[in-house]
Amino acid sequence: MKKPKFFSIIKHRKKELTKEQLMKDIIAGIIVAIIALPLSIALGISSGVTPEKGLITAIVAGLFISVFGGSRVQIGGPTGAFVVIVYGIIEKYGIEGLIISTLMAGVILILFGLLRLGNLIKFIPKSIVLGFTLGIAVTLLSTQIKDLFGFDVKEVPSEFLAKWEVYLSNFTHLDWMTLLIGIGCIALIVLFPKINKTIPGSLIALIVATGIVSMFHLPVTTIGDQYGAISSNIPTPALPHITLAEIKQLMLPSLTIAFLASIESLLSAVVADGMIDKKHNSNTELIGQGIANIASSLFGGIPATGAIARTAANIKNGGRTPVAGIIHAVTLILIMKIFMPFVQYIPLVCLAAILAVVSYNMSEWRECIKIVTGNKLDAIELIITFVLTVTIDLVAAIVVAMIFHLIRVKFFNKESKKEGNKVLA
C-alpha cells in the first residue's frame, strides 16, 4: 500500500514544498475555508444536526483526509450527497445511530482500501453515477423548499412524494418576504462570481441577507430562532457505546455511507488529477476517507468525503499539496472560535438558497440529457437509478441498476464490454 501523499511530499519537501508553493497552499487553504464556511453550516442543518456539527465535520474530517488521503489536492468535508442519507438515518435511528453508522462506515472504507477495492469502484457505469447524482440533487433540493418558501410546517415527511404533497397543500400559504430574500440570495450566489471570482457568492449572500434581516428586523426565521445560541467549542472525542445488535441494525446505513463516500471521493480525485496532471492512489484515498470518518464520528460529526467543488477551488487558487487542506481545517477552527456567536443571526432561507444552487450544480443535468438522448440502454440505466434513488434509496438504486447493466452487457450490448461505460477509471 502506498504512503499517503502528505507523507510522500514531506519526505521530498525540498522539491515538492518550496517556499513559493507553500505560500500558494496557504492562500488556497484560506480561500477554500471561506467557501466551506456557509456550505458546512447549511449542510449540517439540512442533515438534521446542529450548525456547528457541519463545521466540526469540515474541520476534523477535512484535516484527516488531507493528512492520510491518496490525493495531493483533495478537500474533504460534508457534502450535499449525504444530506438525504444522514437525515434518514437520524430520523430512524437518532443521532447516536448516525455516529455509530459513520464510525462503522469509516472501518468499511479502510477495509475497501486494504482489499484494493478502489480499483473496482472506478468501473461503475457513467449512466448509473449520473442517475444517482441527479436523484440526490433533486432530493436535496426538495429538502430546501420549506425554508426557501417560508412554509409554516412543523414536520415535513422524509419520503419524497409525501413531502411534495405537503408542499403543494401549503403553497397558498407561502411567506413572500422569505421567498424574496431567497431569490435575492440565489441571484447573488450566481451573479457575484462575474464581479469577483475569489470571494464566494454564497458568503456574500450570507452576509447581505443576515445584515438586511437584522437591520430591518424582518420576520424571517433565523438559525437562532430554531437552534438558539450556537456553541463555538469543539467537543472532546468520545467512543460511542456499541452493541452487537446495533452493529447488525446499522450495517446497511453504514454500507450506504461507505459506498457513497467511495464513489464521491474517487470521482473528485479523478477530476482533480485531470486539473493538475497528477495521479492519486485510489486505495490510499479510501483508507484516508475511512480514518477521516472515524475521526468525525468520535467528535460527534457527520459523514464526510471529498468535495469536488472545494477541491476544484483549491486547485484554481494554487493549491498543489495537502498543506492547503490542513490550512483549510485550521482556518475553519479560527473562524468558528471568532464568528460562531454571529451564526445565530443567519436566515434559514439563505442557507436554503445556497443548497438550492448546490443541488443545481451537482445535478449534471446537461450530461444526463446527453445520456437520455443517446444510447437507449444507457438512458434506461440512468432513469432506473434516478427513480429508485428518489423513491426508495441509493443502495436499492445502484443494486438494481448494476444488475440491469450486467444483464445488458451479457445479452444486449457486448460492445459495452470494450467501451466500459465507465466514469472513474
C-alpha positions as CSV (number, residue, x, y, z in Angstrom):
1,M,0.0,0.0,0.0
2,K,1.4,3.4,-1.0
3,K,2.0,6.1,1.6
4,P,-0.4,9.0,2.0
5,K,0.5,11.9,-0.3
6,F,1.2,14.2,2.6
7,F,4.0,12.0,3.9
8,S,5.5,11.5,0.5
9,I,5.5,15.2,-0.1
10,I,7.1,15.9,3.3
11,K,9.8,13.3,2.5
12,H,10.6,15.2,-0.7
13,R,9.8,18.6,0.7
14,K,12.8,20.4,-0.9
15,K,11.5,19.5,-4.3
16,E,7.7,19.4,-3.6
17,L,7.2,22.1,-1.0
18,T,9.2,25.2,-2.0
19,K,8.6,28.5,-0.2
20,E,6.6,29.7,-3.2
21,Q,4.4,26.6,-3.3
22,L,3.9,26.7,0.5
23,M,2.6,30.3,0.2
24,K,0.2,29.3,-2.6
25,D,-1.1,26.4,-0.5
26,I,-1.7,28.7,2.5
27,I,-3.6,31.2,0.4
28,A,-5.6,28.4,-1.3
29,G,-6.4,26.8,2.1
30,I,-7.8,30.1,3.5
31,I,-9.9,30.8,0.4
32,V,-11.4,27.2,0.5
33,A,-12.2,27.6,4.2
34,I,-14.2,30.8,3.4
35,I,-16.1,28.8,0.7
36,A,-16.6,25.9,3.1
37,L,-18.0,28.0,5.9
38,P,-21.5,28.7,4.7
39,L,-21.7,25.3,3.0
40,S,-20.8,23.4,6.1
41,I,-23.3,25.2,8.2
42,A,-26.0,24.7,5.6
43,L,-25.2,21.0,5.1
44,G,-25.2,20.4,8.9
45,I,-28.7,21.9,9.3
46,S,-30.2,20.2,6.3
47,S,-28.8,16.9,7.5
48,G,-30.8,17.2,10.7
49,V,-28.0,18.2,13.1
50,T,-27.0,21.5,14.7
51,P,-25.0,24.0,12.6
52,E,-21.7,23.5,14.4
53,K,-21.7,19.8,13.6
54,G,-21.3,20.7,9.9
55,L,-18.3,22.9,10.7
56,I,-16.8,20.2,13.1
57,T,-17.0,17.7,10.2
58,A,-15.3,20.0,7.8
59,I,-12.5,20.7,10.4
60,V,-11.9,17.2,11.6
61,A,-12.6,15.1,8.5
62,G,-11.0,17.7,6.3
63,L,-7.8,17.6,8.3
64,F,-7.6,13.8,8.3
65,I,-8.4,13.5,4.6
66,S,-5.6,15.8,3.7
67,V,-3.1,14.1,6.0
68,F,-4.0,10.4,5.3
69,G,-5.5,10.5,1.8
70,G,-4.1,9.5,-1.6
71,S,-4.7,12.8,-3.4
72,R,-2.5,15.8,-3.4
73,V,-5.3,18.3,-3.5
74,Q,-8.5,16.7,-2.2
75,I,-10.5,18.9,0.1
76,G,-12.8,16.9,2.4
77,G,-15.9,17.7,4.4
78,P,-19.7,17.3,4.5
79,T,-21.3,17.3,1.0
80,G,-24.8,17.6,-0.5
81,A,-24.8,14.0,-1.5
82,F,-25.0,12.9,2.1
83,V,-27.8,15.2,3.3
84,V,-30.7,12.9,2.5
85,I,-28.9,9.8,3.7
86,V,-27.9,11.4,7.0
87,Y,-31.4,12.9,7.6
88,G,-32.9,9.5,7.0
89,I,-30.6,7.7,9.5
90,I,-31.2,10.3,12.2
91,E,-35.0,10.1,11.7
92,K,-34.9,6.3,12.0
93,Y,-32.0,5.6,14.5
94,G,-31.3,9.0,16.2
95,I,-28.1,11.0,16.5
96,E,-26.4,8.1,18.3
97,G,-27.3,5.8,15.4
98,L,-25.7,8.2,12.9
99,I,-22.5,8.5,14.9
100,I,-22.2,4.7,15.1
101,S,-23.0,4.4,11.4
102,T,-20.4,6.9,10.5
103,L,-17.8,5.1,12.6
104,M,-18.7,1.7,11.0
105,A,-18.6,3.3,7.6
106,G,-15.1,4.5,8.3
107,V,-14.0,1.0,9.2
108,I,-15.6,-0.3,6.0
109,L,-13.8,2.3,3.9
110,I,-10.5,1.3,5.4
111,L,-11.3,-2.4,4.5
112,F,-12.2,-1.3,1.0
113,G,-8.8,0.3,0.7
114,L,-6.8,-2.6,2.2
115,L,-8.7,-5.0,-0.1
116,R,-7.8,-2.7,-3.1
117,L,-11.5,-2.3,-4.0
118,G,-10.8,1.3,-5.1
119,N,-9.8,-0.2,-8.4
120,L,-13.2,-1.9,-8.8
121,I,-15.3,1.1,-7.8
122,K,-13.8,3.0,-10.8
123,F,-15.7,0.9,-13.2
124,I,-19.2,1.9,-12.1
125,P,-21.0,2.9,-15.4
126,K,-21.3,6.7,-16.0
127,S,-25.0,6.3,-16.6
128,I,-25.5,4.9,-13.1
129,V,-23.3,7.6,-11.4
130,L,-25.2,10.3,-13.3
131,G,-28.6,8.7,-12.3
132,F,-28.0,8.7,-8.6
133,T,-26.2,12.1,-8.7
134,L,-29.3,13.6,-10.3
135,G,-31.5,11.7,-7.9
136,I,-29.6,13.1,-4.9
137,A,-29.6,16.6,-6.3
138,V,-33.4,16.5,-6.8
139,T,-34.0,15.1,-3.3
140,L,-31.6,17.6,-1.7
141,L,-33.5,20.5,-3.5
142,S,-36.8,19.1,-2.2
143,T,-35.5,19.3,1.4
144,Q,-34.9,23.1,1.0
145,I,-38.4,24.0,-0.3
146,K,-39.9,24.6,3.2
147,D,-37.2,27.2,4.2
148,L,-37.0,28.7,0.7
149,F,-40.7,29.4,0.6
150,G,-41.2,30.1,4.3
151,F,-43.8,27.4,4.8
152,D,-45.1,27.2,8.4
153,V,-45.0,23.4,8.6
154,K,-43.7,21.8,11.8
155,E,-42.9,18.4,10.4
156,V,-42.2,17.5,6.8
157,P,-42.3,13.8,5.8
158,S,-39.0,12.3,4.8
159,E,-40.5,10.4,1.8
160,F,-40.1,12.3,-1.5
161,L,-43.7,12.1,-2.7
162,A,-45.3,12.7,0.7
163,K,-43.0,15.7,1.1
164,W,-44.3,17.3,-2.1
165,E,-47.9,16.6,-1.1
166,V,-47.3,18.7,2.0
167,Y,-45.6,21.5,0.0
168,L,-48.4,21.6,-2.6
169,S,-51.1,21.7,0.0
170,N,-49.3,24.7,1.7
171,F,-48.3,26.5,-1.4
172,T,-51.0,29.2,-1.0
173,H,-49.5,30.0,2.5
174,L,-46.0,30.8,1.4
175,D,-44.2,33.7,3.0
176,W,-43.4,36.3,0.3
177,M,-40.8,38.1,2.4
178,T,-38.9,34.9,2.9
179,L,-39.2,33.9,-0.8
180,L,-37.9,37.3,-2.0
181,I,-34.9,37.1,0.3
182,G,-34.3,33.6,-1.0
183,I,-34.5,34.7,-4.6
184,G,-32.1,37.6,-3.8
185,C,-29.6,35.2,-2.3
186,I,-29.7,32.9,-5.3
187,A,-29.1,35.9,-7.6
188,L,-26.1,37.0,-5.5
189,I,-24.7,33.4,-5.4
190,V,-25.0,33.1,-9.2
191,L,-24.0,36.6,-10.3
192,F,-21.3,37.7,-7.8
193,P,-18.6,35.4,-9.4
194,K,-18.9,37.6,-12.5
195,I,-17.7,40.5,-10.4
196,N,-15.2,38.7,-8.2
197,K,-14.2,35.0,-8.6
198,T,-12.1,34.8,-5.4
199,I,-14.8,35.6,-2.9
200,P,-17.6,33.0,-3.0
201,G,-21.0,34.4,-3.8
202,S,-22.5,32.2,-1.0
203,L,-20.5,34.1,1.6
204,I,-21.7,37.5,0.1
205,A,-25.3,36.3,0.1
206,L,-25.0,35.1,3.7
207,I,-23.6,38.4,4.9
208,V,-26.0,40.6,2.9
209,A,-29.1,38.6,3.9
210,T,-28.1,38.4,7.6
211,G,-27.4,42.2,7.6
212,I,-30.8,43.1,5.9
213,V,-32.9,40.8,8.2
214,S,-31.1,42.0,11.3
215,M,-31.1,45.7,10.4
216,F,-34.7,45.9,9.4
217,H,-35.9,43.3,11.9
218,L,-37.7,41.4,9.2
219,P,-40.0,38.5,10.3
220,V,-37.8,35.8,8.7
221,T,-36.7,32.6,10.6
222,T,-33.1,32.6,11.6
223,I,-30.7,29.8,12.9
224,G,-31.1,31.3,16.4
225,D,-34.9,31.1,16.2
226,Q,-34.6,27.4,15.6
227,Y,-31.5,26.3,17.4
228,G,-30.8,29.1,20.0
229,A,-27.2,30.1,20.7
230,I,-24.6,28.1,18.8
231,S,-21.6,26.6,20.6
232,S,-18.1,27.5,19.4
233,N,-16.5,24.7,21.3
234,I,-15.0,21.6,19.7
235,P,-16.2,18.6,21.8
236,T,-13.8,16.1,23.4
237,P,-13.6,12.9,21.2
238,A,-15.6,10.1,22.7
239,L,-16.2,6.5,21.5
240,P,-19.9,5.6,21.3
241,H,-21.2,2.6,23.2
242,I,-21.8,-0.1,20.5
243,T,-23.6,-3.4,20.9
244,L,-23.7,-6.3,18.5
245,A,-27.4,-5.7,17.9
246,E,-26.7,-2.1,16.9
247,I,-23.9,-3.3,14.5
248,K,-26.4,-5.6,12.8
249,Q,-29.1,-3.0,12.7
250,L,-26.8,-0.2,11.3
251,M,-24.9,-2.3,8.8
252,L,-27.0,-1.2,5.8
253,P,-26.8,2.5,6.6
254,S,-23.1,2.1,7.2
255,L,-22.5,0.4,3.8
256,T,-24.6,3.1,2.2
257,I,-22.4,5.8,3.7
258,A,-19.2,3.9,2.8
259,F,-20.3,3.2,-0.8
260,L,-21.3,6.8,-1.5
261,A,-18.1,8.2,0.2
262,S,-16.0,5.8,-2.0
263,I,-17.7,6.9,-5.3
264,E,-17.7,10.6,-4.5
265,S,-14.2,10.8,-3.1
266,L,-12.7,8.9,-6.1
267,L,-14.7,10.9,-8.6
268,S,-13.4,14.1,-7.0
269,A,-9.9,12.8,-7.0
270,V,-10.1,11.8,-10.7
271,V,-11.4,15.3,-11.6
272,A,-8.5,16.8,-9.6
273,D,-6.0,14.6,-11.4
274,G,-7.1,16.0,-14.8
275,M,-6.7,19.6,-13.5
276,I,-3.2,19.1,-12.1
277,D,-1.9,16.4,-14.4
278,K,-1.0,14.1,-11.5
279,K,-2.3,10.7,-10.3
280,H,-3.9,9.9,-7.0
281,N,-3.8,6.5,-5.3
282,S,-7.4,5.3,-5.0
283,N,-6.9,2.7,-2.3
284,T,-4.8,5.0,-0.1
285,E,-7.6,7.6,-0.7
286,L,-10.2,5.2,0.6
287,I,-8.2,4.5,3.7
288,G,-7.8,8.2,4.3
289,Q,-11.5,8.7,3.9
290,G,-12.1,5.9,6.4
291,I,-9.8,7.4,9.0
292,A,-11.5,10.8,8.5
293,N,-15.0,9.4,9.0
294,I,-13.9,7.5,12.2
295,A,-12.4,10.8,13.5
296,S,-15.6,12.7,12.5
297,S,-17.8,10.3,14.4
298,L,-15.6,10.5,17.5
299,F,-16.1,14.3,17.6
300,G,-19.8,14.0,17.0
301,G,-19.6,15.0,13.3
302,I,-21.4,13.6,10.3
303,P,-20.1,11.6,7.3
304,A,-17.6,13.3,5.0
305,T,-16.0,12.7,1.7
306,G,-14.0,14.5,-1.0
307,A,-15.8,17.6,-2.1
308,I,-15.5,18.2,-5.9
309,A,-16.3,22.0,-5.8
310,R,-14.0,22.8,-2.9
311,T,-11.2,20.6,-4.4
312,A,-11.5,22.5,-7.7
313,A,-11.4,25.8,-5.9
314,N,-8.3,24.7,-4.1
315,I,-6.6,23.9,-7.4
316,K,-7.7,27.1,-9.1
317,N,-6.2,29.1,-6.3
318,G,-2.8,27.4,-6.5
319,G,-3.1,24.5,-4.0
320,R,-0.9,21.6,-5.0
321,T,-0.1,19.8,-1.8
322,P,-2.2,18.5,1.2
323,V,-0.9,21.5,3.2
324,A,-3.8,23.5,1.6
325,G,-6.3,21.1,3.1
326,I,-4.6,21.3,6.5
327,I,-4.7,25.2,6.3
328,H,-8.4,24.9,5.3
329,A,-9.1,23.0,8.5
330,V,-7.1,25.3,10.8
331,T,-8.7,28.4,9.2
332,L,-12.2,27.0,9.9
333,I,-11.2,26.4,13.6
334,L,-10.3,30.1,13.9
335,I,-13.4,31.2,12.1
336,M,-15.5,29.0,14.4
337,K,-13.9,30.4,17.5
338,I,-14.3,34.1,16.4
339,F,-17.5,34.3,14.5
340,M,-19.7,31.5,15.8
341,P,-21.8,33.8,18.1
342,F,-23.0,35.6,14.9
343,V,-24.2,32.4,13.2
344,Q,-27.5,32.5,15.1
345,Y,-28.5,35.6,13.1
346,I,-28.2,33.9,9.7
347,P,-31.7,33.5,8.0
348,L,-32.5,29.8,7.2
349,V,-33.7,30.9,3.8
350,C,-30.2,32.0,2.9
351,L,-28.9,28.5,3.7
352,A,-31.7,27.0,1.7
353,A,-30.7,29.2,-1.3
354,I,-27.1,28.1,-1.0
355,L,-28.1,24.4,-1.1
356,A,-30.6,25.1,-3.9
357,V,-27.6,26.3,-6.0
358,V,-25.5,23.3,-4.8
359,S,-28.3,21.0,-6.0
360,Y,-28.4,22.6,-9.4
361,N,-24.6,22.4,-9.8
362,M,-24.4,18.8,-8.7
363,S,-27.3,17.6,-10.9
364,E,-25.1,17.3,-14.1
365,W,-28.4,17.7,-16.0
366,R,-26.7,18.5,-19.3
367,E,-24.7,15.3,-19.1
368,C,-28.0,13.5,-18.2
369,I,-29.7,14.8,-21.3
370,K,-26.8,13.6,-23.5
371,I,-27.2,10.1,-22.0
372,V,-31.0,10.1,-22.3
373,T,-31.0,11.3,-25.9
374,G,-28.1,9.0,-26.8
375,N,-27.9,5.2,-26.2
376,K,-31.3,3.8,-25.2
377,L,-29.8,1.2,-22.8
378,D,-27.7,3.9,-21.1
379,A,-30.9,6.0,-20.8
380,I,-32.7,3.1,-19.1
381,E,-29.9,2.7,-16.6
382,L,-29.9,6.4,-15.7
383,I,-33.7,6.5,-15.4
384,I,-33.8,3.4,-13.2
385,T,-31.1,4.8,-10.9
386,F,-32.7,8.2,-10.7
387,V,-36.3,7.0,-10.0
388,L,-35.1,4.4,-7.3
389,T,-32.8,7.0,-5.7
390,V,-35.7,9.4,-5.3
391,T,-38.4,7.0,-4.3
392,I,-36.6,4.3,-2.3
393,D,-32.9,4.8,-1.5
394,L,-29.4,4.9,-3.0
395,V,-28.5,1.2,-2.3
396,A,-31.6,-0.1,-4.0
397,A,-31.0,2.2,-6.9
398,I,-27.4,1.1,-7.5
399,V,-28.1,-2.7,-6.9
400,V,-31.0,-2.8,-9.4
401,A,-29.2,-0.6,-12.0
402,M,-26.0,-2.7,-11.7
403,I,-28.0,-5.9,-12.2
404,F,-29.6,-4.4,-15.3
405,H,-26.1,-3.3,-16.5
406,L,-24.7,-6.8,-16.1
407,I,-27.7,-8.3,-18.0
408,R,-27.3,-5.7,-20.7
409,V,-23.5,-6.4,-21.1
410,K,-24.2,-10.2,-21.2
411,F,-27.1,-10.3,-23.6
412,F,-27.8,-7.0,-25.3
413,N,-24.7,-4.8,-25.7
414,K,-21.4,-6.7,-25.9
415,E,-19.7,-3.6,-27.2
416,S,-20.1,-2.0,-23.8
417,K,-17.5,-4.6,-22.5
418,K,-15.0,-2.9,-24.7
419,E,-16.1,0.7,-24.1
420,G,-16.6,0.1,-20.4
421,N,-19.2,2.9,-20.0
422,K,-17.1,3.9,-17.0
423,V,-16.8,7.2,-15.2
424,L,-13.9,7.0,-12.8
425,A,-11.2,4.9,-14.5
